[in-house]
Amino acid sequence: MTQAPPTPKAARRAHDREIIALAVPAFGALVAEPLFVMVDSAIVGHLGTAQLAGLAVASSLLLTAVAIFVFLAYATTAAVARRVGAGDLPSAIRQGMDGIWLAILLGVATLAVVLPTAPAIVDLLGASDTAAPYAITYLRISAIGIPAMLIVLAATGVLRGLQDTKTPLYVAIAGFAANAALNAGLVYGADLGIAGSAWGTVLAQYGMAAAYLVVVVRGARRHGASLKPDAAGIRACAQAGAPLLIRTLSLRAILMIATAVAARLGDVEIAAHQIILSLWSLLAFALDAIAIAGQAIIGRYLGAGDEEGARGACRRMVQWGIASGIVLGLLVVATSPLILPLFTGDTTVHDAALPALIVVAVSQPICGIVFILDGVLMGAGDGPYLAWAMLATLAVFTPVALLVPVFGGGLTALWLAMTLMMAVRMLTLWTRTRSGRWIVTGATR
């Protein structure tokens, strides 16, 4: 007897269960890296203003490096999930190992560049004479942890592709606790100052990398997958990640241009912009958690050859994105009188930030659609289109943003330009999704 296909309501419930099971733990793991920096800032801040300023410069460089190499997680998630959907777990884990080996190579290469150039990099960012020595110390020591940070990214992608977002959450919680304890002990107990904070973070990062490697290696041995580096596999991972690197660099360029324009508007505006950008990034974590679930789910459906399942999951996740965006937007509007005083007591900054913050709140449903469709296309391995779409978005945003101070626009006008940027992204991603050209089934794209 042939089993009847699930009703639309039953299908939605099944998608909802999958999304929640993957997205909730993913959100917890996403906030780990910012929490590392927050702990470092709280501990180092008590050493003095110069030390805190040095940490701010160095940590911004490290966070940028992580953001640039985030393709290690995204590309690995999609590739592994496809093979899981195709029922080939040994090949899925082998693909994940190739991503980890690529992370090691990139981490060592980045470390080799950062160590000798740390003083020049710090000087390029305009650190003061008093802050620069602390920034160089922190950057050189913490750079030793870059290979571990990239291993964590790639291994996280492996587990997400295997439909496991709980293990990354557990590792992130353990890493956060270890980082806090090590920082406090080395900075104050061992009296190492800012160097102790850097060493604490390095040790915590390598501990997290070790935990991930134990999990992945066990899986490889259980399914008979090779652990040895494979040049062809590593090269394939790099090729799959290259378009996502272009996408990420384009997005970072947009954020840097926005900050540069805000700085031209004045001290009050750049202070307000920093607050809004921090809140915008926090909101992005919530939406990105659903997108990560999308990467894993879409990749699995396409690997299994289930086109209708992929389309249904995409539709449901877009609904989740819109609903989440509306809720987050209303939350921002309702709490804005309480949020702004947490950052500063300067009422002029509040006055500059509030209208722009309302723009951010209204734009959250658009952001929800963008993040979800971005995750869907990543899960489908549609990296080349994402790269071209983001380059087009950068081309539209740049002249509009640069014209804001020319025509006397303020911070609200700048964030309207940011909203335009998100609307362009939504248009490009929606057009691609509607075309169906992203749907390519099979264990590989």
C-alpha positions in Angstrom: 0.0 0.0 0.0 1.4 3.4 -1.1 1.8 5.9 1.8 -0.1 9.1 1.2 2.1 12.2 0.9 2.1 14.5 4.0 -0.5 17.3 4.1 0.8 20.8 3.8 0.2 21.4 7.5 2.1 18.3 8.4 5.0 19.3 6.1 5.1 22.7 7.7 5.3 21.2 11.1 8.1 18.8 10.0 10.1 21.8 8.6 9.4 23.8 11.8 10.8 21.0 14.0 14.0 20.8 11.8 14.5 24.5 11.8 14.1 24.9 15.6 16.3 21.9 16.3 19.1 23.3 14.2 18.7 27.1 14.6 18.4 27.4 18.4 21.7 25.7 19.2 23.3 27.5 16.2 22.4 30.9 17.7 24.1 30.0 21.0 27.3 29.0 19.2 27.2 32.1 17.0 27.6 34.5 19.9 30.7 32.7 21.3 33.3 34.8 19.5 31.8 38.2 20.5 31.6 36.9 24.0 35.3 36.0 24.0 36.0 39.6 23.1 33.6 40.9 25.8 35.3 38.9 28.5 38.7 40.1 27.3 37.5 43.7 27.3 36.0 43.4 30.8 39.2 41.9 32.3 41.7 44.1 30.4 39.7 47.2 31.0 40.7 47.1 34.6 44.4 47.3 33.7 44.0 50.8 32.2 42.7 52.8 29.3 45.8 52.3 27.1 45.6 48.5 27.5 41.9 48.5 26.6 42.6 50.7 23.6 45.3 48.3 22.5 42.9 45.3 22.9 40.2 47.1 20.8 42.6 47.5 17.9 44.0 44.0 18.0 40.7 42.2 18.6 39.1 44.1 15.7 41.8 42.6 13.4 41.2 39.1 14.8 37.4 39.4 14.3 37.9 40.6 10.8 40.1 37.6 10.1 37.4 35.3 11.4 34.8 37.0 9.3 36.9 36.8 6.1 37.5 33.1 6.6 33.9 32.2 7.6 33.5 30.6 4.2 35.4 27.6 5.8 32.2 27.0 7.8 29.7 27.9 5.0 31.2 25.9 2.1 31.9 22.9 4.3 28.3 22.8 5.6 26.8 22.7 2.1 29.3 20.1 0.8 28.9 17.8 3.8 25.1 18.2 3.9 24.8 17.1 0.3 26.7 13.9 0.9 24.6 13.2 4.0 21.5 13.6 1.9 22.9 11.2 -0.6 23.5 8.7 2.1 27.3 8.7 1.8 28.5 9.4 5.3 32.1 8.3 4.7 32.4 10.8 1.8 30.7 13.5 3.9 33.3 13.2 6.6 36.1 13.0 4.1 34.9 16.2 2.6 34.8 17.7 6.1 38.4 16.6 6.7 39.5 18.4 3.4 37.9 21.6 4.8 39.8 21.2 8.1 43.1 20.6 6.3 42.4 23.8 4.2 41.7 25.7 7.5 45.1 24.5 8.9 46.9 25.7 5.8 45.2 29.1 5.8 45.7 29.5 9.5 49.5 28.8 9.3 49.8 31.1 6.3 47.9 33.9 8.1 50.0 33.5 11.2 53.2 33.7 9.1 52.0 37.1 7.8 50.7 38.6 11.0 53.7 37.9 13.3 56.3 40.0 11.5 53.9 42.7 10.3 52.0 43.2 13.5 53.6 46.7 14.3 52.8 47.9 10.7 49.2 46.6 10.9 48.6 48.3 14.3 50.2 51.6 13.0 47.9 51.4 9.9 44.9 51.3 12.1 46.0 54.5 13.8 46.7 53.2 17.3 48.1 55.9 19.7 51.6 55.8 20.9 50.5 54.6 24.3 48.1 51.9 23.0 50.3 50.6 20.2 52.7 48.5 22.3 49.7 46.7 24.0 48.0 46.2 20.7 51.2 44.7 19.2 51.7 42.4 22.2 48.1 41.2 22.1 48.0 40.7 18.4 51.3 38.7 18.1 50.3 36.4 20.9 46.6 35.9 19.9 47.7 35.4 16.3 49.1 32.1 17.4 45.5 31.0 17.9 44.4 31.8 14.4 45.0 28.2 13.1 42.8 27.0 15.9 40.1 29.6 15.2 40.0 28.5 11.5 39.9 24.8 12.5 36.9 25.6 14.7 35.2 27.3 11.7 35.7 24.3 9.4 34.9 21.7 12.0 31.7 23.6 12.9 30.8 23.4 9.2 31.3 19.7 9.3 29.0 19.2 12.2 26.4 21.5 10.8 26.5 19.5 7.6 25.9 16.4 9.6 22.8 18.1 11.0 24.5 18.6 14.4 24.4 22.1 15.9 24.3 21.0 19.5 27.9 19.9 19.7 29.1 23.3 18.5 26.9 24.9 21.2 28.4 22.7 24.0 32.0 23.4 22.7 31.3 27.1 22.6 29.9 27.2 26.2 33.0 25.2 27.4 35.3 27.5 25.4 33.7 30.6 26.8 34.0 29.4 30.4 37.6 28.3 29.9 38.5 31.7 28.3 37.0 33.6 31.2 38.9 31.5 33.8 42.2 31.5 32.0 42.1 35.3 31.3 41.3 36.1 35.0 44.0 33.7 36.2 46.8 34.8 33.8 46.0 38.5 33.8 45.7 38.9 37.6 46.8 35.6 39.2 50.0 35.3 37.1 50.3 39.1 36.7 50.9 38.9 32.9 48.8 41.9 32.1 47.4 42.1 28.5 49.7 39.2 27.4 47.9 37.0 29.9 44.6 37.8 28.3 46.0 36.9 24.8 47.4 33.6 26.1 44.2 32.7 27.8 42.3 33.2 24.5 44.9 31.2 22.6 44.6 28.3 25.0 40.8 28.4 25.0 40.8 28.4 21.1 43.1 25.4 20.9 41.0 23.6 23.5 37.9 24.1 21.3 39.8 23.0 18.2 40.9 19.9 20.0 37.4 19.1 21.1 36.1 19.4 17.6 38.9 17.3 16.1 38.1 14.5 18.6 34.5 14.5 17.5 35.3 14.5 13.8 38.1 12.0 14.0 35.8 9.6 15.9 33.2 9.9 13.2 35.9 9.3 10.5 37.1 6.1 12.2 33.6 4.9 12.7 32.7 5.3 9.0 36.1 4.3 7.6 36.9 7.8 6.2 40.6 8.7 5.6 42.1 11.4 7.8 45.1 12.1 5.5 45.3 15.3 3.5 44.1 15.0 0.0 45.4 17.7 -2.4 42.5 17.3 -4.8 40.0 17.5 -2.0 41.6 20.5 -0.4 41.8 22.3 -3.8 38.1 21.6 -4.4 37.3 23.1 -1.0 39.3 26.2 -1.8 37.5 26.5 -5.2 34.1 26.2 -3.5 35.1 28.7 -0.9 36.6 31.4 -3.2 33.2 32.9 -4.3 32.0 33.0 -0.7 35.3 34.8 0.2 34.5 37.4 -2.5 31.0 37.7 -1.1 32.3 38.2 2.5 34.9 40.8 1.5 32.3 42.7 -0.4 30.1 42.8 2.7 33.0 43.9 4.9 33.7 46.7 2.4 30.1 47.9 2.7 30.4 48.0 6.5 33.7 49.8 6.3 32.3 52.4 3.9 29.4 53.0 6.2 31.7 53.5 9.1 33.9 55.9 7.1 30.9 58.0 6.1 29.6 58.1 9.6 33.0 59.4 10.8 32.8 62.2 8.3 29.5 63.2 9.8 31.0 64.1 13.1 31.9 62.6 16.5 28.3 62.4 17.7 27.2 60.6 14.5 30.1 58.1 14.6 29.4 57.3 18.2 25.7 56.8 17.5 26.6 54.7 14.4 28.8 52.4 16.4 25.9 51.8 18.8 23.5 51.1 16.0 25.9 48.9 14.1 26.4 46.8 17.3 22.7 46.3 17.7 22.3 45.5 14.0 25.0 42.9 14.3 23.3 41.4 17.3 20.0 41.2 15.4 21.9 39.5 12.6 23.0 36.7 14.9 19.3 35.7 15.5 18.5 35.7 11.8 21.7 34.0 10.8 20.9 31.1 13.1 17.9 30.3 10.9 20.1 30.8 7.8 22.6 28.2 9.2 19.7 25.8 9.6 18.8 26.5 6.0 22.3 25.7 4.8 22.2 22.3 6.4 18.6 21.4 5.5 18.8 22.6 1.9 22.1 20.8 1.3 20.6 17.6 2.6 17.4 17.7 0.5 19.4 18.5 -2.6 21.8 15.7 -1.9 18.9 13.3 -1.5 17.5 14.5 -4.9 14.3 15.9 -3.2 13.6 19.1 -5.1 10.1 19.5 -3.6 11.5 19.1 -0.1 14.1 21.8 -0.8 11.5 24.2 -2.2 9.1 23.5 0.7 11.9 24.1 3.3 12.9 27.3 1.5 9.3 28.7 1.6 8.9 27.8 5.2 12.2 29.4 6.2 11.4 32.6 4.4 8.2 32.7 6.4 10.3 32.2 9.5 12.6 35.0 8.4 9.8 37.5 7.8 8.1 36.7 11.2 11.4 36.9 13.1 12.2 40.2 11.4 8.8 41.6 12.5 9.3 40.4 16.0 12.8 41.8 16.3 11.8 45.1 14.7 9.0 45.6 17.2 11.3 44.6 20.1 13.8 47.3 19.0 11.1 50.0 18.8 9.8 49.0 22.2 13.1 48.8 24.0 15.0 51.7 22.2 14.4 54.1 25.2 16.1 51.6 27.4 18.8 50.4 25.0 20.5 53.7 24.1 21.3 54.8 27.7 23.1 51.4 28.3 25.7 52.6 25.8 26.1 56.2 26.7 24.6 58.9 28.9 25.2 61.6 26.2 21.7 62.7 25.1 23.0 64.2 21.9 24.1 60.7 20.8 20.7 59.4 21.8 19.0 62.0 19.7 21.2 61.1 16.7 20.8 57.4 17.1 17.0 57.1 17.7 15.7 57.9 14.2 18.3 55.7 12.6 17.5 52.9 15.0 13.8 53.2 13.9 15.0 52.7 10.3 16.9 49.6 11.4 13.7 48.3 13.2 11.5 48.8 10.2 14.0 47.1 7.9 14.2 43.9 9.9 11.7 41.9 7.9 13.8 42.7 4.8 16.9 41.5 6.7 15.0 38.3 7.6 14.4 37.5 4.0 18.0 38.3 3.0 19.6 36.1 5.6 17.3 33.2 4.9 17.8 33.3 1.1 21.5 33.8 1.6 21.6 30.6 3.7 19.4 28.7 1.2 21.7 29.5 -1.8 24.8 28.7 0.3 23.3 25.4 1.2 22.7 24.8 -2.5 26.4 25.6 -3.2 25.4 28.6 -5.4 28.5 30.5 -4.3 29.4 32.1 -7.7 25.9 33.8 -7.9 26.3 35.0 -4.3 29.6 36.6 -5.1 28.3 38.4 -8.2 25.2 39.5 -6.4 27.2 41.0 -3.5 29.6 42.8 -5.9 26.5 44.3 -7.6 25.1 45.4 -4.2 28.5 47.0 -3.3 28.4 48.9 -6.6 24.9 50.3 -5.8 25.6 51.1 -2.2 29.0 52.8 -2.5 27.9 55.9 -4.5 24.7 56.3 -2.5 26.5 56.2 0.8 29.3 58.5 -0.3 26.7 61.1 -1.4 25.1 61.2 2.1 27.5 63.8 3.5 27.8 65.6 0.1 24.0 66.4 0.2 24.0 67.2 3.9 22.4 63.9 5.0 22.8 62.7 8.5 23.0 59.4 10.2 19.4 58.5 9.4 20.1 59.0 5.7 23.2 56.7 6.0 21.0 54.0 7.5 18.4 54.5 4.8 21.3 53.8 2.4 22.1 50.6 4.5 18.4 49.6 4.1 18.7 50.2 0.3 21.7 47.9 0.4 19.6 45.2 2.1 16.7 45.7 -0.3 19.1 45.2 -3.3 20.4 42.0 -1.7 16.8 40.9 -1.2 16.0 41.6 -4.9 19.0 39.7 -6.2 18.5 36.7 -3.9 14.7 36.6 -4.5 15.2 36.7 -8.2 17.6 33.8 -8.1 15.5 31.7 -5.8 12.4 32.2 -8.0 14.3 31.2 -11.1 14.9 27.7 -9.6 18.4 27.7 -11.1 19.9 27.1 -7.6 18.3 23.6 -7.5 20.9 21.2 -8.5 20.5 17.7 -7.0 23.1 15.1 -6.2 26.0 14.5 -3.9 28.0 17.2 -5.6 26.9 20.3 -7.4 
